[in-house]
Amino acid sequence: MKTLILVRHAKSDWQFPIPDFERPLNERGLKNAPKMAEFLFRKNISIDQMITSSANRAKSTCEFFAEKYQINFSETRELYHANERQFLKVITNADENSQSLAIFSHNNSISEFANSLCGTDLIFKTCGVAIFTINSETWAEFEFAAKEFMQYYSPKTIG
């Protein structure tokens, strides 16, 4: 059994005239990302591996989780506005020694991918987290394995 954790980046800053890929987190994002990481950690939600979009706001969000969980992460541009095939490629190539995998990406693609997994009707809020169990012993079998939506958290729902 594997666990997939999908994380939308925290709230980003739009006030600077910079390319979308380079946008930083805003004040609220800088507060919510560590808050969400702490919440998941205290709930004993294991994360063995983290892969993030290389866009600044997703990478910055991931860095808070990596610091809390004391693990390294990898980044890929493929998760920047990814389609389902790109998500599948990243997941099926994940480290097979990892029982739990956190993916940090962007909306609308992360909501669409989550909903495609098992018919959920999620619209990810910024720094939203969805957790799925995967009935598989390997990430390579992810695409055709049975998946079950377990929980969704957002900064507002955790208080």
Residue frames as a rotation matrix with the C-alpha (Angstrom) as fourth column:
MET 1
0.581 0.814 0.000 0.00
0.814 -0.581 0.000 0.00
0.000 0.000 -1.000 0.00
LYS 2
-0.615 -0.737 0.280 1.31
0.751 -0.656 -0.078 3.43
0.242 0.162 0.957 -0.99
THR 3
0.326 0.672 -0.665 0.18
0.746 -0.615 -0.256 6.92
-0.581 -0.413 -0.702 0.01
LEU 4
-0.390 -0.352 0.851 0.04
0.810 -0.570 0.135 9.86
0.437 0.742 0.508 -2.40
ILE 5
0.129 0.339 -0.932 -0.15
0.710 -0.687 -0.152 13.38
-0.692 -0.642 -0.329 -0.99
LEU 6
-0.082 -0.072 0.994 -0.99
0.874 -0.484 0.037 16.15
0.478 0.872 0.103 -3.45
VAL 7
0.007 -0.021 -1.000 -0.16
0.729 -0.684 0.019 19.70
-0.685 -0.729 0.011 -2.33
ARG 8
0.582 0.155 0.798 -1.08
0.668 -0.650 -0.361 22.90
0.463 0.744 -0.482 -4.10
HIS 9
-0.527 -0.842 0.115 1.48
0.651 -0.487 -0.582 25.66
0.546 -0.232 0.805 -3.53
ALA 10
-0.151 0.396 -0.906 0.72
0.832 -0.444 -0.332 28.27
-0.534 -0.804 -0.263 -0.89
LYS 11
0.800 0.598 -0.041 -0.63
0.507 -0.711 -0.487 31.73
-0.321 0.369 -0.872 -1.78
SER 12
-0.176 -0.906 0.386 1.67
0.980 -0.125 0.153 33.58
-0.090 0.405 0.910 -4.14
ASP 13
-0.082 0.000 -0.997 2.42
0.285 -0.958 -0.023 37.25
-0.955 -0.286 0.079 -4.62
TRP 14
0.291 0.302 0.908 1.07
0.950 0.024 -0.312 39.03
-0.116 0.953 -0.280 -7.69
GLN 15
0.821 0.173 -0.545 2.32
0.238 -0.970 0.051 42.53
-0.520 -0.172 -0.837 -6.92
PHE 16
-0.115 -0.943 -0.311 5.64
-0.196 -0.286 0.938 42.21
-0.974 0.169 -0.152 -8.72
PRO 17
0.717 0.330 -0.614 5.91
-0.637 -0.047 -0.769 42.49
-0.282 0.943 0.177 -12.52
ILE 18
-0.469 -0.871 0.146 7.83
-0.761 0.483 0.433 39.22
-0.448 0.092 -0.889 -12.91
PRO 19
-0.463 0.279 -0.841 7.21
-0.591 0.610 0.528 36.06
0.661 0.741 -0.118 -14.95
ASP 20
0.562 0.815 0.142 4.63
-0.691 0.368 0.623 33.67
0.455 -0.448 0.769 -13.51
PHE 21
0.536 -0.406 -0.740 7.25
0.297 0.911 -0.284 30.95
0.790 -0.068 0.609 -12.99
GLU 22
-0.490 -0.872 -0.003 9.24
0.403 -0.224 -0.887 33.23
0.773 -0.436 0.461 -10.66
ARG 23
0.200 0.630 0.751 6.41
-0.412 -0.641 0.648 34.50
0.889 -0.438 0.131 -8.45
PRO 24
-0.850 -0.523 -0.059 7.22
-0.135 0.325 -0.936 34.19
0.509 -0.788 -0.346 -4.72
LEU 25
-0.160 0.769 -0.619 4.90
0.906 0.363 0.216 33.35
0.391 -0.527 -0.755 -1.84
ASN 26
-0.001 0.218 0.976 3.09
-0.162 -0.963 0.215 36.28
0.987 -0.158 0.036 -0.28
GLU 27
-0.570 -0.242 0.785 2.73
-0.754 -0.226 -0.617 36.93
0.327 -0.944 -0.054 3.46
ARG 28
0.391 0.800 0.455 -0.23
-0.890 0.455 -0.034 34.57
-0.234 -0.391 0.890 3.81
GLY 29
0.760 -0.159 -0.630 1.60
-0.247 0.826 -0.507 31.85
0.600 0.541 0.589 1.87
LEU 30
-0.298 -0.954 0.028 4.66
-0.279 0.059 -0.958 32.24
0.913 -0.293 -0.284 4.08
LYS 31
-0.418 0.257 0.871 2.40
-0.904 -0.027 -0.426 31.68
-0.086 -0.966 0.243 7.10
ASN 32
0.554 0.823 0.125 0.26
-0.803 0.568 -0.183 28.84
-0.222 0.001 0.975 5.72
ALA 33
0.398 -0.434 -0.808 2.98
-0.452 0.674 -0.584 26.61
0.798 0.598 0.072 4.24
PRO 34
-0.723 -0.691 -0.027 4.79
-0.326 0.376 -0.867 25.95
0.609 -0.618 -0.497 7.54
LYS 35
-0.353 0.697 0.624 1.42
-0.880 -0.019 -0.475 25.74
-0.320 -0.717 0.620 9.33
MET 36
0.660 0.622 -0.422 0.24
-0.740 0.635 -0.222 22.99
0.130 0.459 0.879 6.96
ALA 37
-0.021 -0.761 -0.649 3.56
-0.313 0.621 -0.718 21.13
0.950 0.188 -0.251 7.19
GLU 38
-0.813 -0.255 0.523 3.36
-0.549 0.042 -0.834 21.24
0.191 -0.966 -0.174 11.00
PHE 39
0.082 0.949 0.305 -0.27
-0.953 0.165 -0.255 20.05
-0.292 -0.270 0.917 10.93
LEU 40
0.653 0.150 -0.742 0.48
-0.523 0.798 -0.299 17.01
0.547 0.584 0.600 8.76
PHE 41
-0.384 -0.887 -0.257 3.58
-0.287 0.379 -0.880 16.18
0.877 -0.264 -0.400 10.79
ARG 42
-0.716 0.151 0.682 1.62
-0.694 -0.051 -0.718 16.30
-0.073 -0.987 0.141 14.08
LYS 43
0.432 0.901 0.046 -1.07
-0.867 0.429 -0.253 14.07
-0.247 0.069 0.966 12.56
ASN 44
-0.157 -0.641 0.752 1.69
-0.306 0.755 0.580 11.52
-0.939 -0.139 -0.315 11.89
ILE 45
0.931 0.362 0.039 1.15
-0.045 0.221 -0.974 11.68
-0.361 0.906 0.222 8.15
SER 46
0.147 -0.947 0.287 4.32
0.348 0.321 0.881 10.17
-0.926 -0.029 0.377 6.80
ILE 47
0.940 -0.037 -0.338 6.15
-0.327 -0.368 -0.870 11.66
-0.093 0.929 -0.359 3.84
ASP 48
0.486 -0.781 0.392 9.12
0.452 0.608 0.653 9.65
-0.748 -0.140 0.648 2.55
GLN 49
-0.555 -0.628 0.546 9.71
0.788 -0.188 0.586 11.50
-0.265 0.755 0.599 -0.71
MET 50
0.355 0.618 -0.701 8.86
0.241 -0.785 -0.570 14.97
-0.903 0.034 -0.428 -2.04
ILE 51
-0.551 -0.422 0.720 8.82
0.816 -0.093 0.570 16.10
-0.174 0.902 0.396 -5.66
THR 52
0.133 0.573 -0.809 7.94
0.365 -0.787 -0.497 19.67
-0.922 -0.229 -0.313 -6.55
SER 53
0.775 0.102 0.624 7.34
0.600 -0.430 -0.675 21.85
0.199 0.897 -0.395 -9.53
SER 54
-0.243 -0.957 -0.159 10.44
0.970 -0.241 -0.035 23.95
-0.005 -0.163 0.987 -10.01
ALA 55
0.149 0.367 0.918 8.35
0.316 -0.898 0.307 27.14
0.937 0.244 -0.249 -10.11
ASN 56
-0.671 -0.589 0.449 9.36
-0.156 -0.480 -0.863 29.41
0.724 -0.650 0.230 -7.24
ARG 57
-0.143 0.686 0.714 6.04
-0.943 -0.312 0.111 29.34
0.299 -0.657 0.692 -5.32
ALA 58
0.815 0.407 -0.411 5.75
-0.314 0.908 0.277 25.53
0.487 -0.097 0.868 -5.40
LYS 59
0.060 -0.894 -0.443 9.40
0.390 0.430 -0.814 25.01
0.919 -0.124 0.375 -4.54
SER 60
-0.615 -0.264 0.743 9.13
-0.459 -0.647 -0.609 27.50
0.642 -0.715 0.277 -1.66
THR 61
0.412 0.828 0.381 6.09
-0.867 0.228 0.443 25.66
0.280 -0.513 0.812 -0.31
CYS 62
0.744 -0.168 -0.646 7.91
0.086 0.984 -0.157 22.34
0.662 0.062 0.747 -0.56
GLU 63
-0.291 -0.947 0.135 10.92
0.004 -0.142 -0.990 23.74
0.957 -0.287 0.045 1.29
PHE 64
-0.194 0.296 0.935 8.79
-0.935 -0.345 -0.085 24.29
0.297 -0.891 0.344 4.41
PHE 65
0.847 0.532 0.007 7.62
-0.519 0.823 0.228 20.67
0.116 -0.197 0.974 4.31
ALA 66
0.479 -0.747 -0.461 11.14
0.210 0.608 -0.766 19.37
0.852 0.270 0.448 3.67
GLU 67
-0.446 -0.631 0.635 12.44
-0.450 -0.455 -0.769 21.34
0.774 -0.628 -0.081 6.63
LYS 68
0.170 0.604 0.778 9.70
-0.985 0.072 0.159 20.01
0.040 -0.794 0.607 8.92
TYR 69
0.959 0.281 0.015 10.11
-0.281 0.959 -0.034 16.40
-0.024 0.029 0.999 7.78
GLN 70
0.250 -0.959 0.133 13.91
-0.641 -0.061 0.765 16.67
-0.725 -0.276 -0.631 7.61
ILE 71
0.191 -0.198 0.962 14.12
0.608 0.793 0.042 15.14
-0.771 0.576 0.271 4.12
ASN 72
-0.770 -0.485 -0.415 15.43
-0.082 -0.569 0.818 16.30
-0.633 0.664 0.398 0.78
PHE 73
0.434 0.894 0.113 13.22
0.090 0.081 -0.993 16.93
-0.896 0.441 -0.045 -2.23
SER 74
-0.659 -0.547 0.516 13.62
0.599 0.034 0.800 16.89
-0.456 0.836 0.305 -5.97
GLU 75
0.022 0.651 -0.759 12.18
-0.201 -0.740 -0.641 19.34
-0.979 0.167 0.114 -8.45
THR 76
-0.615 -0.142 0.776 10.98
0.685 0.391 0.615 19.14
-0.391 0.909 -0.143 -12.02
ARG 77
-0.826 0.320 -0.464 9.53
-0.456 -0.863 0.218 21.62
-0.330 0.392 0.859 -14.47
GLU 78
-0.816 0.517 -0.258 7.14
0.145 0.616 0.775 18.84
0.559 0.595 -0.577 -15.55
LEU 79
-0.352 0.708 -0.613 4.90
0.935 0.238 -0.262 19.64
-0.039 -0.665 -0.746 -12.57
TYR 80
-0.737 0.120 -0.665 4.48
-0.038 -0.990 -0.136 23.27
-0.674 -0.075 0.735 -13.64
HIS 81
-0.023 0.867 -0.498 0.93
-0.880 -0.254 -0.401 23.30
-0.474 0.429 0.769 -15.05
ALA 82
-0.890 -0.415 0.187 1.19
-0.328 0.869 0.370 19.54
-0.316 0.268 -0.910 -15.55
ASN 83
0.037 0.879 -0.475 -1.34
-0.898 0.237 0.369 17.42
0.437 0.413 0.799 -17.39
GLU 84
0.781 0.370 0.504 -2.40
-0.582 0.724 0.370 13.96
-0.228 -0.582 0.780 -16.23
ARG 85
0.839 -0.505 -0.201 0.33
0.267 0.705 -0.657 12.22
0.474 0.498 0.727 -18.27
GLN 86
-0.004 -0.885 0.465 3.01
-0.255 -0.449 -0.856 14.40
0.967 -0.122 -0.224 -16.68
PHE 87
0.206 0.152 0.967 1.73
-0.977 -0.014 0.210 13.67
0.046 -0.988 0.145 -13.15
LEU 88
0.965 0.218 0.143 1.67
-0.224 0.974 0.027 9.95
-0.133 -0.058 0.989 -13.98
LYS 89
0.545 -0.829 -0.127 5.22
0.161 0.253 -0.954 10.05
0.823 0.500 0.272 -15.33
VAL 90
-0.172 -0.611 0.773 6.55
-0.686 -0.489 -0.539 11.74
0.707 -0.623 -0.334 -12.19
ILE 91
0.352 0.399 0.846 4.68
-0.915 0.336 0.223 9.36
-0.195 -0.853 0.484 -9.86
THR 92
0.996 0.087 -0.025 5.49
-0.091 0.969 -0.228 6.13
0.005 0.230 0.973 -11.70
ASN 93
0.338 -0.941 -0.032 9.17
0.213 0.109 -0.971 7.08
0.917 0.321 0.237 -11.63
ALA 94
0.548 -0.089 0.832 9.20
-0.746 -0.501 0.439 7.78
0.377 -0.861 -0.341 -7.89
ASP 95
-0.573 -0.815 0.091 11.60
-0.724 0.450 -0.523 5.97
0.385 -0.365 -0.848 -5.57
GLU 96
0.116 0.648 -0.753 10.16
-0.185 0.759 0.624 2.51
0.976 0.067 0.207 -4.96
ASN 97
-0.591 -0.372 -0.716 11.57
0.610 0.375 -0.698 2.55
0.528 -0.849 0.005 -1.42
SER 98
-0.927 0.308 0.216 9.18
-0.373 -0.824 -0.426 5.40
0.046 -0.475 0.879 -0.59
GLN 99
-0.640 0.766 -0.061 5.85
0.760 0.619 -0.197 4.33
-0.113 -0.172 -0.979 0.85
SER 100
0.481 0.785 -0.390 4.51
0.695 -0.613 -0.377 7.89
-0.535 -0.090 -0.840 0.79
LEU 101
-0.552 -0.599 0.580 5.06
0.834 -0.407 0.373 10.53
0.012 0.690 0.724 -1.86
ALA 102
0.269 0.586 -0.764 4.18
0.457 -0.776 -0.435 14.23
-0.848 -0.232 -0.476 -1.73
ILE 103
-0.327 -0.244 0.913 3.77
0.936 -0.217 0.277 16.09
0.131 0.945 0.300 -5.03
PHE 104
-0.113 0.211 -0.971 3.76
0.389 -0.890 -0.239 19.93
-0.914 -0.404 0.019 -5.02
SER 105
-0.644 -0.036 0.764 2.10
0.764 -0.078 0.641 21.55
0.037 0.996 0.078 -8.01
HIS 106
-0.941 0.218 -0.260 -0.38
-0.229 -0.973 0.012 24.15
-0.250 0.071 0.966 -9.28
ASN 107
-0.030 0.975 0.221 -4.06
0.403 0.214 -0.890 24.65
-0.915 0.063 -0.399 -9.94
ASN 108
0.285 0.953 0.101 -6.03
-0.954 0.292 -0.066 23.92
-0.092 -0.077 0.993 -12.11
SER 109
-0.019 -0.337 -0.941 -3.94
-0.621 0.742 -0.253 20.91
0.784 0.580 -0.224 -12.98
ILE 110
-0.930 -0.363 0.057 -3.61
-0.268 0.564 -0.781 19.52
0.251 -0.742 -0.622 -9.45
SER 111
-0.336 0.892 0.302 -7.39
-0.659 0.006 -0.752 19.68
-0.673 -0.451 0.586 -8.90
GLU 112
0.400 0.480 -0.780 -8.05
-0.909 0.314 -0.273 18.00
0.114 0.819 0.562 -12.25
PHE 113
-0.391 -0.618 -0.682 -5.51
-0.473 0.771 -0.427 15.27
0.789 0.156 -0.594 -11.53
ALA 114
-0.905 0.090 0.415 -6.87
-0.370 0.313 -0.875 14.62
-0.209 -0.945 -0.251 -8.03
ASN 115
0.004 1.000 0.013 -10.41
-0.780 0.011 -0.625 14.38
-0.625 -0.007 0.780 -9.38
SER 116
0.247 0.042 -0.968 -9.31
-0.850 0.488 -0.196 11.95
0.465 0.872 0.156 -12.10
LEU 117
-0.747 -0.665 0.014 -7.85
-0.581 0.643 -0.499 9.56
0.323 -0.381 -0.866 -9.54
CYS 118
-0.860 0.451 -0.238 -11.11
0.504 0.823 -0.262 8.46
0.078 -0.345 -0.935 -7.97
GLY 119
-0.206 0.892 0.403 -13.95
0.646 -0.186 0.741 10.71
0.736 0.412 -0.537 -8.92
THR 120
-0.294 0.091 -0.952 -13.51
0.838 -0.454 -0.302 13.26
-0.460 -0.886 0.058 -6.16
ASP 121
0.471 0.463 0.751 -14.86
0.729 -0.684 -0.036 16.77
0.497 0.564 -0.659 -6.64
LEU 122
0.240 -0.505 -0.829 -12.00
0.789 -0.395 0.470 18.80
-0.565 -0.767 0.304 -5.19
ILE 123
0.655 -0.272 0.705 -11.03
0.294 -0.768 -0.569 22.33
0.697 0.579 -0.423 -6.00
PHE 124
0.050 -0.746 -0.665 -7.72
0.977 0.174 -0.121 22.87
0.206 -0.643 0.737 -4.23
LYS 125
0.997 0.072 0.013 -7.38
0.064 -0.945 0.322 26.03
0.035 -0.320 -0.947 -2.19
THR 126
0.295 -0.949 0.113 -3.88
-0.460 -0.244 -0.853 27.46
0.837 0.199 -0.509 -1.93
CYS 127
-0.611 -0.675 0.413 -1.79
-0.743 0.309 -0.594 25.17
0.273 -0.670 -0.691 0.29
GLY 128
0.499 0.829 0.253 -4.55
-0.858 0.513 0.012 22.56
-0.120 -0.223 0.967 0.08
VAL 129
-0.697 -0.714 0.068 -3.55
-0.712 0.700 0.049 18.92
-0.082 -0.015 -0.997 0.63
ALA 130
0.553 0.811 -0.190 -5.33
-0.825 0.565 0.009 15.79
0.114 0.152 0.982 -0.62
ILE 131
-0.508 -0.694 0.511 -4.33
-0.771 0.630 0.090 12.34
-0.385 -0.348 -0.855 0.58
PHE 132
0.521 0.597 -0.610 -4.94
-0.809 0.573 -0.130 9.11
0.272 0.562 0.781 -1.34
THR 133
-0.030 -0.518 0.855 -4.12
-0.465 0.764 0.447 5.50
-0.885 -0.384 -0.264 -0.60
ILE 134
0.141 -0.076 -0.987 -2.92
-0.972 0.179 -0.153 3.45
0.188 0.981 -0.048 -3.53
ASN 135
0.681 0.165 0.714 -3.46
-0.386 0.909 0.159 -0.31
-0.622 -0.384 0.682 -3.56
SER 136
0.821 -0.521 -0.231 -0.06
-0.080 0.295 -0.952 -1.10
0.565 0.801 0.200 -4.99
GLU 137
0.706 -0.669 -0.230 3.32
0.558 0.326 0.763 -2.28
-0.436 -0.668 0.603 -3.83
THR 138
-0.419 -0.883 0.210 5.12
0.820 -0.269 0.505 -0.16
-0.390 0.384 0.837 -6.45
TRP 139
-0.101 0.301 -0.948 4.83
-0.164 -0.945 -0.283 3.33
-0.981 0.127 0.145 -7.87
ALA 140
-0.910 -0.303 -0.283 5.37
-0.326 0.103 0.940 1.84
-0.255 0.948 -0.192 -11.33
GLU 141
-0.721 0.691 0.042 1.91
0.662 0.670 0.336 0.21
0.204 0.271 -0.941 -11.03
PHE 142
-0.780 0.364 -0.509 0.24
0.135 -0.696 -0.705 3.45
-0.611 -0.618 0.494 -9.92
GLU 143
-0.787 0.455 -0.417 -1.78
-0.616 -0.542 0.572 4.17
0.034 0.707 0.706 -13.06
PHE 144
-0.257 0.703 -0.663 -3.81
-0.361 0.567 0.741 0.96
0.896 0.430 0.108 -12.93
ALA 145
-0.835 -0.078 -0.545 -3.90
0.443 0.494 -0.749 0.44
0.327 -0.866 -0.378 -9.14
ALA 146
0.302 0.950 -0.086 -7.05
0.742 -0.177 0.646 1.04
0.598 -0.259 -0.758 -7.12
LYS 147
-0.791 -0.519 0.322 -7.01
0.258 -0.762 -0.594 4.43
0.554 -0.387 0.737 -5.43
GLU 148
0.220 0.861 -0.458 -9.00
0.901 0.001 0.434 5.74
0.374 -0.508 -0.776 -2.50
PHE 149
-0.142 -0.155 0.978 -9.44
-0.083 -0.982 -0.168 9.37
0.986 -0.105 0.127 -1.52
MET 150
-0.270 -0.050 -0.962 -8.81
0.856 0.444 -0.264 9.67
0.440 -0.895 -0.077 2.21
GLN 151
0.304 0.282 -0.910 -8.79
0.792 -0.606 0.077 13.33
-0.530 -0.744 -0.408 3.24
TYR 152
0.066 -0.290 0.955 -8.54
0.663 -0.702 -0.260 16.92
0.745 0.651 0.146 2.12
TYR 153
0.232 -0.064 -0.971 -7.14
0.850 -0.472 0.234 19.73
-0.473 -0.880 -0.055 4.26
SER 154
0.242 -0.231 0.943 -6.80
0.535 -0.779 -0.328 23.44
0.810 0.584 -0.065 3.62
PRO 155
-0.796 -0.598 0.094 -5.37
0.264 -0.483 -0.835 26.16
0.545 -0.640 0.542 5.85
LYS 156
-0.383 0.728 0.568 -8.93
-0.768 -0.593 0.243 27.19
0.514 -0.343 0.786 6.80
THR 157
0.551 0.688 -0.473 -10.03
-0.334 0.701 0.630 23.66
0.765 -0.190 0.616 7.75
ILE 158
0.059 -0.581 -0.812 -7.10
0.676 0.622 -0.396 23.08
0.735 -0.526 0.429 10.08
GLY 159
0.714 0.445 -0.540 -7.74
0.698 -0.401 0.593 26.25
0.047 -0.801 -0.597 12.05
